[in-house]
Amino acid sequence: MADLKEGTAPRDLRAMGTDPSALAHAARQEIHGG
């Protein structure tokens, strides 16, 4: 799970404006297949 977050973080940080809540939400969507 840590690897997934690290892999998605850079993209999400740019897309979401470094919003931790949005980042976490995006990570959950990735885990569940979008």
Secondary structure, 3 states (H helix, E strand, C coil): CHHHHHHHHHHHHHHHCCCHHHHHHHHHHHHCCC
